[in-house]
Amino acid sequence: VFAVVNAAVEEFEFRCLLMTTLLGASPSLPLSVGVVALQAVLFAIQHVKGGFPRGAVGGVLVFIWGVVLGVLRIVDDGTLLVYLIHIVADATIGVLIFRRGARRRPRRSTAGRSHSPSFAIFG
């Protein structure tokens, strides 16, 4: 659910509303490059301040991701493809964060239980 809602909000804000407003009906190449860069910078700033990934490295990664999404928005002449790709990315990040958090939690003792070593590694 988070991936669907987050992608919808971010795509509406950055690629739909901002880009559509600034690009107009027939944008030139320099205008398109400028708008893609602007929305990517704003997208990165938003994530550095409180999103994921955070920090300087996170900002660079999100800037690159914003450029990719912005270019796809122009090439596809719409936001549906970008929205679907964003959902997949957010869902993937969510799974990775969940798995990382699960690995950090202390495990319960397995004393007295018998299971194969492979289950001990994964279970």
C-alpha positions in Angstrom: 0.0 0.0 0.0 2.8 2.4 0.9 4.5 1.9 -2.5 1.3 2.7 -4.4 0.4 5.8 -2.4 3.9 7.2 -2.1 4.5 6.7 -5.9 1.2 8.4 -6.6 2.0 11.4 -4.5 5.5 11.9 -5.7 4.7 11.3 -9.4 1.8 13.7 -9.2 3.9 16.4 -7.5 7.1 16.1 -9.5 6.5 14.5 -12.9 2.8 15.4 -13.4 2.1 18.8 -11.9 5.6 20.4 -11.9 6.8 19.1 -15.2 3.6 19.5 -17.1 3.2 23.1 -15.9 6.8 24.0 -16.7 7.1 22.2 -20.0 3.9 23.5 -21.7 2.6 22.2 -25.0 5.7 22.0 -27.1 8.9 22.3 -25.1 12.3 22.9 -26.6 15.2 20.6 -25.8 17.0 23.2 -23.5 13.7 23.7 -21.6 13.2 19.9 -21.3 16.7 19.5 -19.9 16.2 22.3 -17.4 12.9 21.0 -16.2 14.2 17.5 -15.8 17.1 18.8 -13.8 14.9 21.0 -11.7 12.4 18.4 -10.7 15.3 15.9 -10.0 17.0 18.4 -7.7 13.7 19.1 -5.8 13.0 15.4 -5.7 16.4 14.7 -4.2 16.1 17.6 -1.7 12.9 16.1 -0.4 14.4 12.7 0.1 17.6 14.1 1.8 15.5 16.0 4.3 13.4 13.0 5.4 13.0 10.3 2.9 15.0 7.3 1.8 17.8 7.1 1.0 19.1 10.0 3.2 22.3 12.0 3.3 24.6 13.2 0.5 25.0 9.8 -1.2 21.2 9.3 -1.0 20.7 12.7 -2.5 22.9 11.9 -5.5 21.2 8.5 -6.0 17.7 10.1 -5.8 18.8 12.9 -8.2 19.9 10.3 -10.7 16.6 8.4 -10.2 14.7 11.6 -10.6 16.5 12.3 -13.9 15.6 8.9 -15.2 12.0 9.3 -14.2 11.9 12.8 -15.7 13.3 11.6 -19.0 10.9 8.7 -19.1 8.0 11.1 -18.4 9.0 13.1 -21.5 9.8 10.1 -23.8 6.6 8.3 -22.9 4.6 11.6 -23.0 2.8 10.7 -19.8 3.1 9.5 -16.2 1.6 6.0 -16.2 4.8 4.2 -17.1 6.8 6.3 -14.6 4.2 5.7 -11.9 4.3 1.9 -12.4 8.1 1.9 -12.4 8.1 4.0 -9.2 5.7 1.6 -7.5 8.1 -1.3 -8.3 11.1 0.7 -7.0 9.3 1.7 -3.7 8.1 -1.9 -3.1 11.6 -3.2 -3.7 13.0 -0.6 -1.2 10.3 -1.5 1.3 11.2 -5.2 1.1 14.9 -4.4 1.5 14.3 -2.2 4.5 12.0 -4.8 6.1 14.5 -7.6 5.6 17.3 -5.4 7.0 15.2 -4.7 10.1 14.4 -8.3 10.5 18.1 -9.3 10.5 18.9 -6.7 13.2 16.3 -8.1 15.6 17.7 -10.6 18.1 16.8 -14.2 17.3 15.0 -16.4 19.8 17.0 -19.3 21.1 16.8 -22.4 19.0 18.0 -24.7 21.9 16.0 -27.8 22.1 14.7 -27.5 18.5 15.9 -29.8 15.8 16.1 -28.6 12.3 18.6 -28.7 9.5 21.4 -26.2 9.2 19.8 -24.6 6.1 16.7 -23.7 8.2 19.0 -22.2 10.9 20.5 -19.9 8.3 17.2 -18.8 6.8 14.8 -19.3 9.6 
